[in-house]
Amino acid sequence: MENNNFYAVVMAGGKGERFWPQSRANHPKQLLRLIGNLTLLEQTVERLKPLVPSENILIITNQDYVAPMQSLLTNLPSENIIGEPIGRDTAPCVALAAGIVRAKAENDDAIMFLLPADHVIRNVQAMRGELEDCAKLAGDKNSIVTIGVNPASASTGYGYIKCGEQLSNGTNTKFFKSLGFKEKPNIETAGKFISGGNYKWNSGMFIWSIRTIMDAFKQHAPHLEAMAKRFTEASLQNNIERAMADEYKKCDKISIDYAVMEKVEDVIVAECSFDWDDVGSWTSLRNQVRPDEKNNVVRGLFENIDSANNIVVSDAKHLIAAIDVEDLIVVHTDDATLVCNAKSAQRIKELVHNLGLNPELLKFL
């Protein structure tokens, strides 16, 4: 099943602030063991084998996370874990990855899978099969292929893709013509998307040939094409760090969706055939951990009286006890405890920002 012309790029640079206080500046979400015994990053890499050779798997992260990730992912070449000097969102990250893959592959027909590091997928065999189908279509049609997830609810936490006609193909995967990407909507708009029946959640997973993404850069974001070419040259000369330092200083902060995906016309959407969960906040644990009889999701020691619908995270040494409380998120670590209304889980990022404004609280970031 392994294909030497397949390359996987895992984006793992985020801080995961919505998982504070477990996620910290020096220990981000992708290095947490939130689900199971492996970190989210390890799970992502394991899913890619045996589809992609280990030497063809790249991790793009923050330069502060390179060393811990190299210690964690000893089965990957250490030089495949690349640290951006500063965060500039996903578009420069993709240009960096495309440039390096061009150098490694030595041909523009190589297929690149772009994947986030924080997805939980259990039906790994189905995922690999769908990625293979997507790779074949991306190569044959010279198209950008993305995976769209059938919405389970009118969520405001995801971007959406409007799907048009179904495309005929010789695979088990259903493919549709994309009619455009929609940013995260308000709840009313999300409801209209769902009732229309032809929208899918944007999973953030993309498949393309190097030629296709370079052509898209050339047409819609020439500065990204120039960056990618510079990174190819630098990679061939073993000088990628200096090139990153130069290029990242002068590039704008912009997502690949805004820079390219919303402008490209020839995009194909694969209907997600496997289970998928984007672990974006503490409430995501509800999809992964079996609740108790009162619908409390618990990791660690918890005792309660008449308390329901809570998410509680601690460890085997610290007991969290509750009486007559509902709909709370309670997370305990050695030096901080979070108590939050479950409906306000997205505001944890706002709280982390406020901590950064107080010099006395910087040590908790």
C-alpha positions in Angstrom: 0.0 0.0 0.0 3.0 2.3 0.7 3.5 4.8 -2.2 6.9 6.5 -2.5 5.4 9.4 -4.4 3.0 10.2 -1.6 4.0 12.9 0.9 2.1 13.9 4.1 2.4 17.2 5.7 1.0 17.5 9.3 0.3 21.0 10.5 1.1 21.0 14.2 2.0 24.5 15.1 -1.0 25.7 17.1 -1.0 26.3 20.9 -4.4 24.8 21.5 -5.4 27.5 23.9 -8.9 26.2 24.4 -7.4 23.3 26.2 -5.9 25.4 28.9 -4.8 24.7 31.7 -3.5 21.4 30.4 -2.3 23.0 27.2 0.5 25.5 27.8 3.0 27.5 25.7 5.6 24.8 26.1 3.2 21.8 26.0 0.6 22.4 23.3 -2.6 20.5 22.6 -1.0 18.2 20.0 1.4 16.9 22.7 -1.4 16.1 25.1 -2.8 12.6 25.7 -6.4 13.7 25.6 -7.8 10.6 23.9 -6.1 7.3 24.7 -2.5 6.6 25.4 -0.9 8.4 22.4 -0.7 12.1 21.9 -2.9 13.6 19.1 0.2 14.1 17.0 1.3 10.4 17.4 -2.1 9.2 16.5 -2.0 11.4 13.3 1.3 10.0 12.2 0.3 6.4 13.0 -2.8 6.7 10.8 -0.6 7.6 7.9 1.4 4.4 7.9 1.5 2.3 5.8 0.1 4.7 3.2 3.0 7.1 3.3 6.6 6.1 3.9 8.0 7.5 7.2 10.7 9.5 5.4 7.9 11.2 3.4 6.0 12.5 6.5 6.7 16.1 7.4 5.6 17.9 10.6 5.4 21.7 10.4 5.3 23.2 13.8 6.5 26.1 16.0 10.3 26.1 16.4 9.8 25.8 20.2 8.1 22.4 19.7 10.7 20.8 17.4 12.8 19.2 20.2 9.9 17.6 22.1 8.4 16.4 18.8 11.7 14.9 17.7 11.9 13.0 21.0 8.3 11.8 20.6 8.4 10.8 16.9 11.7 8.9 16.8 10.4 6.9 13.8 10.6 10.0 11.6 13.9 11.5 10.4 14.6 14.4 12.7 15.0 16.8 9.8 11.4 16.1 8.8 10.2 18.0 11.9 10.4 21.7 10.9 9.9 24.7 13.1 8.5 27.9 11.7 10.2 30.9 13.2 6.9 32.8 13.8 3.3 31.8 13.3 1.8 33.2 10.0 -1.3 31.0 9.8 -1.7 28.1 7.3 -0.9 29.7 3.9 2.9 30.3 4.5 2.9 26.8 6.2 1.6 25.3 2.9 4.1 27.2 0.8 6.9 26.0 3.1 5.7 22.4 2.9 5.2 22.5 -0.9 8.7 23.9 -1.4 10.3 21.1 0.7 8.3 18.4 -0.9 9.3 19.6 -4.3 12.9 19.3 -3.3 12.4 15.8 -1.8 10.3 14.4 -4.6 12.3 15.9 -7.4 9.1 16.0 -9.5 6.0 18.0 -9.5 3.7 14.9 -9.9 4.2 14.0 -6.2 1.0 13.9 -4.2 0.8 15.9 -1.0 -1.7 15.2 1.8 -2.2 18.2 4.0 -3.6 17.2 7.4 -4.2 18.9 10.8 -2.7 17.3 13.9 -5.8 17.3 16.1 -8.3 15.0 14.5 -9.6 11.8 16.1 -10.3 9.1 13.5 -10.9 5.5 14.6 -11.8 3.8 11.3 -8.2 4.1 10.0 -8.6 1.6 7.1 -11.5 3.6 5.6 -9.5 6.8 6.0 -6.5 5.4 4.2 -8.7 4.0 1.4 -10.3 7.4 0.9 -7.0 9.2 0.9 -5.8 6.8 -1.9 -8.9 7.6 -3.9 -8.4 11.3 -3.4 -4.8 11.0 -4.4 -5.7 9.2 -7.7 -8.3 11.9 -8.6 -5.9 14.7 -7.6 -3.2 13.3 -9.9 -5.5 12.4 -12.8 -7.6 15.6 -12.9 -4.9 18.0 -11.7 -7.5 19.2 -9.2 -7.4 20.2 -5.5 -9.3 17.6 -3.5 -10.7 18.3 0.0 -12.6 16.0 2.4 -16.0 17.3 3.5 -17.7 15.9 6.5 -21.5 15.3 6.6 -22.7 17.8 9.3 -24.0 16.3 12.5 -25.4 19.6 13.6 -25.7 23.3 12.7 -22.3 24.0 14.2 -20.8 27.5 14.2 -17.3 26.0 14.9 -16.6 24.8 11.4 -16.3 26.3 8.0 -18.6 24.8 5.3 -18.3 23.7 1.7 -21.2 23.9 -0.7 -21.4 20.9 -2.9 -22.7 20.7 -6.4 -23.2 17.7 -8.8 -21.8 14.3 -7.9 -18.9 13.3 -10.2 -18.6 9.9 -11.7 -15.5 7.9 -10.8 -14.3 4.4 -10.5 -13.8 4.4 -6.7 -15.9 3.8 -3.6 -15.5 7.4 -2.5 -18.3 9.9 -3.5 -16.9 13.0 -5.1 -18.7 16.3 -5.7 -17.9 19.6 -7.5 -17.3 22.3 -4.9 -19.4 25.4 -5.3 -17.4 27.4 -2.7 -16.1 27.6 0.8 -18.0 29.4 3.5 -16.3 30.7 6.7 -17.7 29.8 10.1 -21.3 31.0 10.1 -23.6 32.3 12.8 -26.1 29.8 14.1 -29.0 31.0 11.8 -26.8 30.7 8.7 -25.5 27.3 9.8 -29.1 26.1 10.2 -29.9 27.2 6.6 -26.8 25.3 5.4 -27.9 22.2 7.1 -31.5 22.4 5.9 -30.3 22.9 2.3 -28.7 19.4 2.4 -25.8 20.2 0.1 -23.3 21.6 2.6 -20.4 19.7 4.3 -18.1 20.7 7.1 -14.7 21.8 6.0 -12.3 19.2 7.6 -9.2 21.1 6.7 -7.8 18.0 4.9 -6.5 18.7 1.4 -4.9 16.5 -1.3 -3.1 17.9 -4.4 -0.2 17.3 -6.6 2.7 19.7 -6.2 2.1 21.0 -9.8 -1.5 21.8 -8.9 -0.8 23.7 -5.7 2.0 25.6 -7.4 -0.3 26.6 -10.3 -2.9 27.8 -7.7 -0.2 29.8 -6.0 0.8 31.3 -9.3 -2.7 32.3 -10.2 -4.1 33.5 -6.9 -1.1 34.2 -4.6 2.1 34.8 -6.5 4.0 35.7 -3.3 3.3 32.1 -2.0 4.6 30.7 -5.3 7.8 32.7 -4.9 8.1 31.6 -1.2 7.7 27.9 -2.2 10.3 28.2 -4.9 12.7 29.8 -2.5 12.1 27.0 0.0 12.8 24.4 -2.7 16.1 26.0 -3.5 17.0 26.3 0.2 16.0 22.7 0.9 18.3 21.5 -1.9 21.1 23.6 -0.5 20.4 22.4 3.1 19.7 26.0 4.1 16.0 25.9 5.0 16.3 27.7 8.4 17.8 30.8 7.0 15.2 30.9 4.1 12.4 30.6 6.7 13.8 33.4 8.8 14.0 35.7 5.7 10.6 34.8 4.2 8.5 34.7 7.3 9.6 38.2 8.4 8.0 39.7 5.2 4.9 37.5 4.7 1.4 38.3 5.8 -0.6 36.2 8.3 -3.2 34.5 6.2 -5.0 31.1 6.0 -4.8 28.8 3.0 -8.6 29.1 2.8 -8.5 32.9 2.3 -5.3 32.9 0.2 -6.2 30.2 -2.3 -9.1 27.9 -1.6 -11.9 30.5 -1.8 -10.5 31.7 -5.1 -9.8 28.4 -6.9 -12.6 27.2 -9.2 -11.6 23.6 -9.8 -12.0 22.0 -6.3 -13.4 18.5 -5.7 -15.0 17.5 -2.4 -14.7 13.9 -1.2 -17.5 12.9 1.1 -16.0 11.7 4.4 -16.6 7.9 4.7 -15.0 7.5 8.1 -15.6 8.7 11.6 -14.1 12.1 12.2 -13.9 14.5 15.1 -12.0 17.8 15.3 -10.8 18.0 18.9 -11.2 21.8 19.3 -12.2 22.4 22.9 -12.9 20.5 26.1 -16.5 19.9 25.0 -15.0 17.6 22.3 -14.4 15.0 25.0 -18.2 14.3 24.9 -17.7 12.6 21.5 -14.8 10.4 22.7 -15.4 9.5 26.4 -18.3 7.5 27.6 -20.3 9.5 30.1 -21.5 8.2 33.5 -25.2 7.7 34.4 -25.6 11.4 35.0 -24.0 12.4 31.7 -20.8 13.5 33.3 -17.7 13.0 31.2 -14.8 12.2 33.6 -11.1 11.8 33.3 -9.6 11.2 36.8 -11.1 11.1 40.2 -14.6 12.5 40.6 -17.3 12.2 43.2 -20.6 14.0 43.2 -24.1 14.5 44.6 -26.8 15.4 42.2 -24.4 16.8 39.6 -25.0 16.3 35.8 -23.8 17.1 32.3 -20.3 18.2 33.5 -16.9 17.6 32.0 -14.3 16.9 34.6 -10.6 16.4 34.1 -8.1 15.7 36.8 -5.7 12.8 37.6 -5.5 9.8 39.9 -4.1 11.8 42.8 -6.5 14.7 43.0 -10.2 14.3 43.7 -12.7 16.7 42.3 -16.0 16.7 44.2 -19.2 18.4 43.2 -22.7 19.0 44.7 -25.7 20.2 42.8 -23.8 21.6 39.7 -24.6 21.2 36.1 -23.1 22.0 32.7 -19.6 22.9 34.0 -16.1 22.2 32.7 -13.7 21.6 35.5 -10.0 21.0 34.7 -7.4 20.6 37.4 -3.6 20.7 36.9 -0.7 21.0 39.4 -0.8 24.8 39.3 -4.2 25.9 37.9 -7.8 25.0 38.0 -10.4 26.0 35.4 -14.1 26.3 36.2 -16.2 27.2 33.1 -19.8 27.0 31.9 -19.8 24.4 29.2 -21.5 26.8 26.8 -18.5 29.2 27.2 -15.8 26.7 26.2 -14.8 28.8 23.2 -14.0 31.7 25.6 -11.2 29.8 27.2 -9.0 31.3 24.5 -10.1 34.8 25.6 -9.2 33.9 29.2 -5.7 32.8 28.1 -5.3 36.1 26.3 -6.2 38.0 29.5 -3.6 36.0 31.4 -1.0 37.2 29.0 -1.8 40.8 29.8 -1.0 40.3 33.5 2.7 40.0 34.3 1.9 38.2 37.5 0.0 35.5 35.6 2.4 34.9 32.7 3.9 31.8 34.4 0.5 30.0 34.0 0.6 30.3 30.2 
